[in-house]
Amino acid sequence: MTAPVLKDVAKYAAFSRVAIAQVRHQFGDLAGRVAFFAVVLGVFSSLWRAVAEAGLPMGADPKQLLWYLAITEWITLSTPQVHLDIQETIRGGDVIYRLGRPASFVLGELATGLGLLAVRLPVLGLAAVVFASWFTGWVPSPASLVIVVPFGIAAAAMLTALHVWIGLLAFWLQDVSPVYWVCQKLLFVLGGMMLPLHLYPDAVQRVAALTPFPVLLAAPGSFVFGAAMFAPAALAVRLALWCGVIALGMRWTFTRAAAGVTINGG
C-alpha cells in the first residue's frame, strides 16, 4: 500500500476504535441483546418442538430450523442502527461541520458501524452457538459453521452499509424510520429471517431472488441444512455484486445531497 492509502486506512480505523471504546462501556445494551437472543430462541424452540410433536408438517428438522434462526438473528441483532445517528447529525445541522473535515462523512459513519460490529459479532455469535446447542442438544457440522462465520460477518457489514444509505435519506426526509421499517419487513419476508426461503411459495422466492435480502440472511443460514442456497463461491460473488450496488447508491445519494447543501449555502 502507498502512504496516502495507509493514511486513509488509519484515519477511518480511528472512527472504528472510538466506536469500539464506546460500546465496551455500554454493557447494558449488549447484555440486553444477549438476553433477547435467548428469549427468541427459547420461544421458537418450544414452538417448533410442539409443532413437530403434533405431527404437523414443517418442511425441515426443528433442530435445523432453530440453528437457522440463530444465524439470521445473529446477523440482524449485531447490525447497529446507524441510520438513527446519521439522521440526528443531519437534522441537527452538525453534518455541515463534518463536510468540511478531511474525512468522508459516509466512510466515517460506515467505519463507526463496523467498529460496533467488531464487538457485537463475536459476543452474539458465541451466544448463538451456546443457546442453539443448549435448546436443541445438537450442533451442525464444524465445516458448515466455518463457512457460516465469514459470510455472516460479510452480510452484517453489508447490512450496516444499507443502514448508512437509509440514514443519508434524512437529507430529504424529516424521519427515515418509515424507510427503515419497510426495509426490515422486506428483510423479514424476502430475506427469510424466521423461516428459510425454500418453505415459502415459489412466487415469493422468485421475487426475493431479485433483491439483496436473501444473500444477507437466508443464504448464510442455509448452510446448516446441508443443502445451501448457493455454493460458497457463488454466494461470495452475489454478496460482492450487491455490495457494489449499495456502495454506488450511497455515493450517488451523498453526492446529490452534498451538492444541494453547497448550492443552498449550507
Protein Blocks (a to p, Z undefined) as FASTA:
>chain_A
ZZklmmmmmmmmmmmmmmmmmmmmmmmlmmmmmmmmmmmmmmmmmmmmmmmmnopaehia
fklmmmmmmmmmmmmmmpccfklmmmmmmmnommmmmmmpccdfklmmmmmmmmmmmmmm
mmmmmmmmmmmmmmnopacdfklmmmmmmmmmmmmmmmmmmmmmmmmmmmmpmblklmmm
mmmmmmmmmnommbcfklpcfklmmmmmmpmklmmmmmmmmmmnopafbdfklmmmmmmm
mmmmmmmmmmmmmmmmmmmmmmnoZZ
